[in-house]
Every structure is written in C-alpha cells, then in structure tokens.
Amino acid sequence: QVQLVESGGGLVQAGGSLRLSCTASGSIFSINRMAWYRQAPGTQRELVATITRGGSTNYADSVKGRFTISRDNAINTVYLQMNSLKPEDTAVYYCNADDPPGRYWGPGTQVTVSS
C-alpha cells in the first residue's frame, strides 16, 4: 500500500508563496495520476491540481496561473508551488495517489494565508 506524507505548509501573508511536498513511501513511477486536494473547515474536499505520469497537468480555475504541480519520480515526490496566495487558499492540503483499484491519501498539511 502506498503511504503519502505532506510537508511545507505554514502561515504566510497574502501575496506570498509556499511550496508543498508530498513524499511516497514507495515508488510512484507506475502511478498515473497524482493530485493535490484541499479542504477548508465546513467545506467539502476540492481538487486543486493533477499531474499524470506523462506530465500532463490540470488546475482548478481558482488557482490557475498561481499554482504549479510537478513530480519527481526518482525521489517519489510531488510538489505544489503556490504563488500569489490569497486568504481563500487557507485549507488543509492533501496529497492523493490514484492507483486503481485504490486511492491513497496523506494526512494533510495546513496552509494559512493572512490578509
């Protein structure tokens, strides 16, 4: 079973940047889709960005132009570079691995953006 751990969250002022990392216990080389989700208190978890094994990416409209997802299969790590952060980006950010028939989640890392 794939185990995921996120890191890099913290407190930042609006307009600032953070880089989140997601490290897998095992290889992600054969996992087609890796993704970042986020969830604010009282809301449903929402998809932020995805990246395939071939490097194809997709982003939620709310983060396009500000966030960049990337992956380094050699070190089993997925990144989320977050620039021009807004208070509405405040949430717990979760890493996800789509490995049919299973889907795996990390425990999350808190991102707080002050106004």
C-alpha positions as CSV (number, residue, x, y, z in Angstrom):
1,Q,0.0,0.0,0.0
2,V,1.2,3.5,-0.9
3,Q,1.8,5.8,2.1
4,L,1.9,9.6,1.5
5,V,3.2,12.4,3.7
6,E,2.8,16.1,3.0
7,S,5.1,18.8,4.2
8,G,5.8,22.5,3.6
9,G,2.6,24.1,5.0
10,G,2.6,27.1,7.3
11,L,1.5,30.6,7.8
12,V,2.1,33.2,5.1
13,Q,0.8,36.7,4.3
14,A,-1.4,37.3,1.2
15,G,0.7,37.6,-1.9
16,G,3.4,35.3,-0.5
17,S,4.5,31.8,-1.6
18,L,4.7,28.3,-0.3
19,R,6.0,25.0,-1.7
20,L,4.3,21.9,-0.6
21,S,5.9,18.5,-0.9
22,C,4.3,15.0,-0.9
23,T,6.6,12.1,-0.4
24,A,5.5,8.5,-1.0
25,S,6.8,5.5,0.9
26,G,7.1,3.5,-2.3
27,S,7.6,4.2,-5.9
28,I,5.2,6.5,-7.8
29,F,6.7,5.7,-11.1
30,S,3.8,3.4,-12.1
31,I,1.1,5.6,-10.6
32,N,-0.5,7.5,-13.5
33,R,-2.3,10.3,-11.6
34,M,-1.1,12.2,-8.6
35,A,-3.1,15.1,-7.2
36,W,-3.4,17.8,-4.6
37,Y,-6.7,18.5,-2.9
38,R,-7.6,20.9,-0.2
39,Q,-10.3,21.2,2.4
40,A,-11.3,24.2,4.5
41,P,-13.3,23.8,7.7
42,G,-17.0,23.1,7.0
43,T,-16.4,22.6,3.3
44,Q,-16.0,19.6,1.0
45,R,-12.6,18.5,-0.1
46,E,-11.9,20.0,-3.5
47,L,-9.5,19.2,-6.3
48,V,-6.7,21.7,-6.7
49,A,-4.3,20.2,-9.3
50,T,-3.5,16.9,-11.0
51,I,-0.4,15.5,-12.9
52,T,-0.1,12.4,-14.9
53,R,2.9,10.1,-15.3
54,G,3.5,11.8,-18.7
55,G,3.5,15.3,-17.2
56,S,0.0,16.4,-18.2
57,T,-1.4,18.9,-15.7
58,N,-4.8,20.3,-14.8
59,Y,-5.8,23.0,-12.3
60,A,-8.8,24.3,-10.6
61,D,-9.9,27.6,-12.1
62,S,-9.3,29.3,-8.7
63,V,-5.6,28.5,-8.8
64,K,-4.7,28.7,-12.5
65,G,-1.8,31.0,-13.1
66,R,-0.8,30.9,-9.4
67,F,-0.1,27.2,-8.6
68,T,2.2,24.7,-10.3
69,I,2.1,21.0,-9.7
70,S,5.2,18.9,-10.6
71,R,6.5,15.4,-9.8
72,D,9.9,13.8,-9.4
73,N,9.5,10.1,-9.8
74,A,13.2,9.5,-9.0
75,I,12.6,10.6,-5.4
76,N,8.9,9.7,-5.2
77,T,7.8,13.2,-4.6
78,V,5.1,15.5,-5.9
79,Y,5.2,19.3,-5.4
80,L,2.8,22.1,-5.3
81,Q,4.3,25.5,-5.8
82,M,1.8,28.1,-4.6
83,N,2.4,31.8,-5.5
84,S,0.3,34.9,-5.0
85,L,-1.5,33.3,-2.2
86,K,-4.9,34.6,-1.1
87,P,-6.7,34.2,2.2
88,E,-9.3,32.0,0.5
89,D,-6.4,29.5,-0.2
90,T,-6.4,28.7,3.5
91,A,-7.1,25.0,4.0
92,V,-5.6,21.6,4.8
93,Y,-3.9,20.4,1.7
94,Y,-3.9,16.7,0.9
95,C,-1.8,14.6,-1.5
96,N,-3.6,11.9,-3.5
97,A,-2.4,8.9,-5.5
98,D,-4.8,7.2,-7.9
99,D,-3.7,3.6,-8.2
100,P,-6.7,1.5,-9.3
101,P,-8.5,-0.1,-7.6
102,G,-7.3,2.0,-4.7
103,R,-6.8,5.7,-3.9
104,Y,-4.4,6.9,-1.3
105,W,-4.3,10.0,0.9
106,G,-1.8,11.7,3.0
107,P,-2.7,13.1,6.5
108,G,-2.6,16.7,5.1
109,T,-0.6,19.9,5.8
110,Q,-2.1,23.1,7.0
111,V,-1.8,26.3,4.9
112,T,-2.9,29.5,6.4
113,V,-2.9,32.8,4.5
114,S,-3.4,36.0,6.4
115,S,-4.9,39.1,4.9
